[in-house]
Amino acid sequence: MNDTEASAQLDALSAETQRLAGVYARQSAALAELQQALLHRAFAGEL
């Protein structure tokens, strides 16, 4: 593997890491929202 190939592979891995970090952040926010909605419904006697 030459330097150009290694650099391209590292760039691809970096891009994938950033994409996965975004997915994680969105899923984490969605989970927090779901937890709040469930707590609200539980304390409102809706569950």
C-alpha positions in Angstrom: 0.0 0.0 0.0 1.5 3.3 -1.0 1.0 6.6 0.8 -1.8 7.8 -1.5 -3.8 4.6 -0.8 -3.2 4.8 2.9 -4.2 8.5 2.9 -7.4 7.7 1.0 -8.2 4.8 3.4 -7.7 7.0 6.4 -9.9 9.7 4.8 -12.6 7.2 4.2 -12.4 5.9 7.8 -12.5 9.4 9.1 -15.6 10.2 7.1 -17.3 7.0 8.3 -16.4 7.8 11.9 -18.0 11.2 11.6 -21.1 9.7 10.0 -21.5 7.2 12.8 -20.9 9.9 15.4 -23.8 11.8 13.8 -26.0 8.7 13.9 -25.2 8.1 17.5 -26.0 11.8 18.4 -29.4 11.6 16.7 -30.2 8.3 18.2 -29.2 9.5 21.7 -31.4 12.6 21.3 -34.3 10.5 20.2 -33.9 8.1 23.1 -33.8 11.1 25.6 -37.0 12.4 24.0 -38.7 9.1 24.2 -37.7 8.7 27.9 -39.2 12.1 28.7 -42.4 11.3 26.8 -42.7 8.0 28.7 -42.1 9.7 32.1 -44.7 12.4 31.3 -47.3 9.8 30.3 -46.5 7.6 33.3 -46.9 10.5 35.8 -50.1 11.7 34.0 -51.6 8.2 34.5 -51.7 7.4 30.8 -49.7 4.2 31.0 
